[in-house]
């Protein structure tokens, strides 16, 4: 194993990836957690996932995506993750061989919270490079259309806000914005004064906001899909 890791280190032109026999023995006894470079080298040599290695030490890295999605933040925020994180099977579920991407334990756990609304969400996630927002506990800007805890699928390619948006609350475009110390989302249109008007849902207790277009404002993108927790129960789906 020491020789194999040395070859990997030579390939990467970095001696920090080299692993000694004593380190291998300590890892096998689970008495020492190696550093990042040596852990990479061992995982590559043994052809195992680092998630599995960390689980030996009681560190549940495989739960990170689940924790980020299920935990309800106080304020609306971006949720960053790669779609491959959603395909990591739960190690408590046994061997990952043959596991289909749409039936891993992790996705099943998430689907139990969001119902069938999560299926198209994950499909979009797999097909395109979207960003994701999590609606905070205190954010009622588009309530009751968008509930706290909902996941917003954001298309960063659609950042141009048009003027005089019209249509129903189901068809008007929703944009996700970033200011210096907060994230906002809502029905958004550009005013003639080069300001943005962020409009809440008619039944929301929130008020409309005018936001000056400046270096402190970033239009993250347009919200193209929403996954709402418990939607099946809310609409009475049997």
C-alpha positions as a Markdown table, in Angstrom:
| # | Residue | x | y | z |
|---|---|---|---|---|
| 1 | Unk | 0.0 | 0.0 | 0.0 |
| 2 | Unk | 2.9 | 2.3 | 0.8 |
| 3 | Unk | 4.3 | 1.7 | -2.7 |
| 4 | Unk | 0.9 | 2.2 | -4.3 |
| 5 | Unk | 0.4 | 5.6 | -2.5 |
| 6 | Unk | 3.9 | 6.6 | -3.5 |
| 7 | Unk | 3.1 | 6.1 | -7.1 |
| 8 | Unk | 0.0 | 8.2 | -6.7 |
| 9 | Unk | 2.0 | 10.9 | -5.0 |
| 10 | Unk | 4.5 | 10.8 | -7.9 |
| 11 | Unk | 1.7 | 11.1 | -10.4 |
| 12 | Unk | 0.3 | 14.2 | -8.6 |
| 13 | Unk | 3.8 | 15.6 | -8.1 |
| 14 | Unk | 3.2 | 16.1 | -4.4 |
| 15 | Unk | 5.0 | 14.1 | -1.6 |
| 16 | Unk | 2.2 | 15.1 | 0.8 |
| 17 | Unk | 0.1 | 12.3 | -0.7 |
| 18 | Unk | 2.6 | 9.6 | 0.4 |
| 19 | Unk | 1.4 | 7.2 | 3.1 |
| 20 | Unk | 3.6 | 5.1 | 5.4 |
| 21 | Unk | 2.9 | 1.5 | 6.5 |
| 22 | Unk | 2.4 | 2.7 | 10.1 |
| 23 | Unk | -0.3 | 5.2 | 9.0 |
| 24 | Unk | -2.1 | 2.4 | 7.1 |
| 25 | Unk | -2.1 | 0.2 | 10.2 |
| 26 | Unk | -3.5 | 3.0 | 12.4 |
| 27 | Unk | -6.2 | 3.7 | 9.9 |
| 28 | Unk | -7.1 | 0.0 | 9.7 |
| 29 | Unk | -7.4 | 0.0 | 13.5 |
| 30 | Unk | -9.5 | 3.2 | 13.2 |
| 31 | Unk | -7.1 | 4.9 | 15.8 |
| 32 | Unk | -6.1 | 7.7 | 13.5 |
| 33 | Unk | -7.9 | 9.9 | 11.0 |
| 34 | Unk | -5.5 | 10.8 | 8.2 |
| 35 | Unk | -5.3 | 14.3 | 6.7 |
| 36 | Unk | -7.1 | 15.2 | 3.5 |
| 37 | Unk | -4.2 | 14.4 | 1.1 |
| 38 | Unk | -3.4 | 11.1 | 2.7 |
| 39 | Unk | -7.1 | 10.2 | 2.9 |
| 40 | Unk | -7.5 | 10.9 | -0.8 |
| 41 | Unk | -4.6 | 8.7 | -1.6 |
| 42 | Unk | -5.9 | 5.8 | 0.6 |
| 43 | Unk | -9.4 | 6.1 | -0.9 |
| 44 | Unk | -8.0 | 6.0 | -4.4 |
| 45 | Unk | -5.7 | 3.1 | -3.7 |
| 46 | Unk | -8.4 | 1.0 | -1.9 |
| 47 | Unk | -11.1 | 2.3 | -4.3 |
| 48 | Unk | -13.5 | 3.3 | -1.5 |
| 49 | Unk | -15.5 | 6.4 | -0.8 |
| 50 | Unk | -14.2 | 9.0 | 1.7 |
| 51 | Unk | -17.8 | 9.1 | 3.0 |
| 52 | Unk | -17.4 | 5.5 | 4.1 |
| 53 | Unk | -14.0 | 6.1 | 5.7 |
| 54 | Unk | -15.3 | 9.1 | 7.7 |
| 55 | Unk | -18.3 | 7.0 | 8.8 |
| 56 | Unk | -15.8 | 4.6 | 10.5 |
| 57 | Unk | -14.9 | 7.5 | 12.9 |
| 58 | Unk | -18.6 | 8.5 | 13.5 |
| 59 | Unk | -18.5 | 11.5 | 11.1 |
| 60 | Unk | -21.7 | 11.4 | 9.0 |
| 61 | Unk | -20.6 | 13.3 | 6.0 |
| 62 | Unk | -23.1 | 11.4 | 3.9 |
| 63 | Unk | -25.9 | 13.3 | 5.8 |
| 64 | Unk | -24.6 | 16.8 | 4.8 |
| 65 | Unk | -27.1 | 17.3 | 1.9 |
| 66 | Unk | -30.0 | 15.9 | 3.9 |
| 67 | Unk | -29.1 | 18.3 | 6.8 |
| 68 | Unk | -28.8 | 21.3 | 4.6 |
| 69 | Unk | -32.1 | 20.7 | 2.9 |
| 70 | Unk | -34.2 | 19.6 | 5.9 |
| 71 | Unk | -33.0 | 22.1 | 8.4 |
| 72 | Unk | -35.2 | 25.2 | 8.5 |
| 73 | Unk | -33.0 | 28.4 | 8.6 |
| 74 | Unk | -34.3 | 31.6 | 10.3 |
| 75 | Unk | -33.6 | 33.6 | 7.1 |
| 76 | Unk | -33.8 | 32.8 | 3.4 |
| 77 | Unk | -30.5 | 31.5 | 2.1 |
| 78 | Unk | -28.8 | 29.8 | -0.8 |
| 79 | Unk | -28.3 | 26.1 | -0.5 |
| 80 | Unk | -25.1 | 24.9 | -2.4 |
| 81 | Unk | -24.6 | 21.4 | -3.4 |
| 82 | Unk | -23.6 | 19.3 | -6.4 |
| 83 | Unk | -26.1 | 16.9 | -7.8 |
| 84 | Unk | -23.7 | 14.0 | -7.1 |
| 85 | Unk | -24.3 | 14.5 | -3.4 |
| 86 | Unk | -27.9 | 13.5 | -3.9 |
| 87 | Unk | -26.7 | 10.2 | -5.5 |
| 88 | Unk | -24.6 | 9.1 | -2.5 |
| 89 | Unk | -26.3 | 6.1 | -0.9 |
| 90 | Unk | -26.7 | 5.9 | 2.8 |
| 91 | Unk | -23.9 | 3.6 | 4.2 |
| 92 | Unk | -26.3 | 2.2 | 6.8 |
| 93 | Unk | -28.2 | 0.8 | 3.8 |
| 94 | Unk | -25.5 | -1.6 | 2.8 |
| 95 | Unk | -23.6 | -2.0 | -0.4 |
| 96 | Unk | -24.0 | 0.8 | -3.0 |
| 97 | Unk | -23.5 | -1.5 | -6.0 |
| 98 | Unk | -26.5 | -1.4 | -8.3 |
| 99 | Unk | -28.2 | 1.4 | -6.4 |
| 100 | Unk | -30.3 | 3.5 | -8.8 |
| 101 | Unk | -30.1 | 7.3 | -8.6 |
| 102 | Unk | -33.8 | 7.7 | -7.9 |
| 103 | Unk | -34.0 | 5.1 | -5.1 |
| 104 | Unk | -31.2 | 5.9 | -2.8 |
| 105 | Unk | -32.0 | 6.1 | 0.9 |
| 106 | Unk | -31.1 | 9.8 | 1.0 |
| 107 | Unk | -33.6 | 10.7 | -1.7 |
| 108 | Unk | -36.3 | 8.5 | -0.1 |
| 109 | Unk | -35.8 | 10.4 | 3.1 |
| 110 | Unk | -36.1 | 13.7 | 1.4 |
| 111 | Unk | -39.1 | 12.6 | -0.6 |
| 112 | Unk | -40.8 | 11.7 | 2.7 |
| 113 | Unk | -40.7 | 15.3 | 3.7 |
| 114 | Unk | -41.6 | 16.9 | 0.4 |
| 115 | Unk | -43.9 | 14.3 | -1.2 |
| 116 | Unk | -44.0 | 13.9 | -4.9 |
| 117 | Unk | -43.1 | 17.6 | -5.5 |
| 118 | Unk | -39.4 | 16.6 | -5.0 |
| 119 | Unk | -39.3 | 14.3 | -8.1 |
| 120 | Unk | -39.4 | 17.1 | -10.7 |
| 121 | Unk | -37.1 | 19.2 | -8.5 |
| 122 | Unk | -34.4 | 16.5 | -8.5 |
| 123 | Unk | -34.9 | 15.9 | -12.3 |
| 124 | Unk | -34.2 | 19.6 | -12.9 |
| 125 | Unk | -31.2 | 19.4 | -10.6 |
| 126 | Unk | -29.8 | 16.5 | -12.6 |
| 127 | Unk | -30.3 | 18.0 | -16.0 |
| 128 | Unk | -29.2 | 21.6 | -15.6 |
| 129 | Unk | -26.8 | 23.6 | -13.5 |
| 130 | Unk | -29.3 | 25.3 | -11.2 |
| 131 | Unk | -28.8 | 27.1 | -7.9 |
| 132 | Unk | -31.0 | 26.5 | -4.9 |
| 133 | Unk | -32.6 | 28.7 | -2.3 |
| 134 | Unk | -34.1 | 27.7 | 1.0 |
| 135 | Unk | -37.0 | 29.9 | 2.3 |
| 136 | Unk | -36.3 | 31.0 | 5.9 |
| 137 | Unk | -38.7 | 30.5 | 8.8 |
| 138 | Unk | -39.4 | 34.2 | 9.0 |
| 139 | Unk | -39.8 | 34.8 | 5.3 |
| 140 | Unk | -43.5 | 35.2 | 4.4 |
| 141 | Unk | -42.9 | 37.4 | 1.3 |
| 142 | Unk | -44.8 | 35.0 | -1.0 |
| 143 | Unk | -46.9 | 33.3 | 1.6 |
| 144 | Unk | -49.2 | 31.4 | 1.2 |
| 145 | Unk | -48.0 | 30.5 | -2.3 |
| 146 | Unk | -44.4 | 29.7 | -1.1 |
| 147 | Unk | -44.2 | 28.3 | 2.4 |
| 148 | Unk | -41.2 | 28.7 | 4.8 |
| 149 | Unk | -38.9 | 25.8 | 4.3 |
| 150 | Unk | -39.5 | 25.5 | 0.6 |
| 151 | Unk | -36.7 | 24.8 | -1.8 |
| 152 | Unk | -36.4 | 27.3 | -4.7 |
| 153 | Unk | -34.8 | 26.1 | -8.0 |
| 154 | Unk | -33.0 | 29.2 | -9.5 |
| 155 | Unk | -31.8 | 29.5 | -13.1 |
| 156 | Unk | -28.8 | 31.8 | -13.0 |
| 157 | Unk | -29.0 | 32.2 | -16.8 |
| 158 | Unk | -32.2 | 34.2 | -16.4 |
| 159 | Unk | -31.0 | 37.4 | -14.7 |
| 160 | Unk | -32.6 | 40.1 | -16.9 |
| 161 | Unk | -35.5 | 41.6 | -15.1 |
| 162 | Unk | -38.1 | 43.2 | -17.4 |
| 163 | Unk | -40.4 | 46.2 | -16.8 |
| 164 | Unk | -44.1 | 46.1 | -16.0 |
| 165 | Unk | -44.6 | 42.5 | -15.2 |
| 166 | Unk | -48.2 | 41.3 | -15.7 |
| 167 | Unk | -50.2 | 38.2 | -15.1 |
| 168 | Unk | -51.5 | 36.1 | -12.3 |
| 169 | Unk | -49.6 | 35.1 | -9.2 |
| 170 | Unk | -49.0 | 31.8 | -10.8 |
| 171 | Unk | -47.4 | 33.1 | -14.0 |
| 172 | Unk | -45.5 | 36.3 | -13.0 |
| 173 | Unk | -41.8 | 35.8 | -12.8 |
| 174 | Unk | -40.1 | 35.4 | -9.4 |
| 175 | Unk | -36.5 | 36.4 | -9.0 |
| 176 | Unk | -33.9 | 35.6 | -6.3 |
| 177 | Unk | -31.8 | 38.6 | -5.2 |
| 178 | Unk | -28.7 | 39.0 | -3.0 |
| 179 | Unk | -28.1 | 42.2 | -1.0 |
| 180 | Unk | -25.1 | 42.9 | 1.3 |
| 181 | Unk | -26.6 | 41.1 | 4.3 |
| 182 | Unk | -29.7 | 39.3 | 3.1 |
| 183 | Unk | -31.3 | 37.2 | 0.3 |
| 184 | Unk | -34.7 | 38.2 | -1.1 |
| 185 | Unk | -37.1 | 36.7 | -3.6 |
| 186 | Unk | -40.5 | 37.8 | -5.0 |
| 187 | Unk | -42.3 | 39.1 | -8.0 |
| 188 | Unk | -39.8 | 41.5 | -9.5 |
| 189 | Unk | -39.9 | 44.2 | -12.2 |
| 190 | Unk | -37.7 | 47.0 | -13.3 |
| 191 | Unk | -38.9 | 50.5 | -12.7 |
| 192 | Unk | -38.2 | 53.5 | -15.0 |
| 193 | Unk | -36.0 | 55.0 | -12.3 |
| 194 | Unk | -33.6 | 52.1 | -12.7 |
| 195 | Unk | -34.8 | 50.6 | -9.4 |
| 196 | Unk | -36.3 | 47.2 | -8.9 |
| 197 | Unk | -39.8 | 46.7 | -7.4 |
| 198 | Unk | -40.1 | 43.5 | -5.4 |
| 199 | Unk | -43.8 | 42.7 | -4.8 |
| 200 | Unk | -45.2 | 40.2 | -2.3 |
| 201 | Unk | -48.2 | 37.9 | -2.7 |
| 202 | Unk | -51.5 | 39.7 | -2.1 |
| 203 | Unk | -52.2 | 37.6 | 1.0 |
| 204 | Unk | -48.8 | 38.0 | 2.5 |
| 205 | Unk | -48.3 | 40.3 | 5.5 |
| 206 | Unk | -45.1 | 41.6 | 3.8 |
| 207 | Unk | -44.8 | 44.9 | 2.0 |
| 208 | Unk | -43.4 | 45.7 | -1.4 |
| 209 | Unk | -39.8 | 46.9 | -1.6 |
| 210 | Unk | -38.0 | 49.2 | -4.0 |
| 211 | Unk | -34.4 | 48.3 | -4.4 |
| 212 | Unk | -31.8 | 50.5 | -6.0 |
| 213 | Unk | -29.7 | 48.9 | -8.7 |
| 214 | Unk | -26.1 | 49.1 | -7.4 |
| 215 | Unk | -23.0 | 47.2 | -6.8 |
| 216 | Unk | -24.5 | 45.9 | -3.5 |
| 217 | Unk | -27.3 | 44.2 | -5.5 |
| 218 | Unk | -26.9 | 40.9 | -7.3 |
| 219 | Unk | -29.7 | 39.3 | -9.3 |
| 220 | Unk | -29.0 | 35.6 | -8.6 |
| 221 | Unk | -31.5 | 34.4 | -11.2 |
| 222 | Unk | -35.1 | 33.5 | -11.8 |
| 223 | Unk | -37.0 | 31.0 | -9.8 |
| 224 | Unk | -38.1 | 28.3 | -12.2 |
| 225 | Unk | -39.4 | 25.6 | -9.8 |
| 226 | Unk | -40.4 | 25.2 | -6.1 |
| 227 | Unk | -40.5 | 22.1 | -3.9 |
| 228 | Unk | -42.8 | 22.7 | -0.9 |
| 229 | Unk | -42.5 | 20.5 | 2.2 |
| 230 | Unk | -45.6 | 18.5 | 3.0 |
| 231 | Unk | -47.4 | 19.6 | -0.2 |
| 232 | Unk | -49.1 | 16.3 | -0.6 |
| 233 | Unk | -50.6 | 16.7 | 2.9 |
| 234 | Unk | -51.5 | 20.3 | 2.3 |
| 235 | Unk | -53.5 | 19.6 | -0.8 |
| 236 | Unk | -55.1 | 16.4 | 0.6 |
| 237 | Unk | -53.4 | 13.9 | -1.7 |
| 238 | Unk | -54.3 | 10.4 | -0.6 |
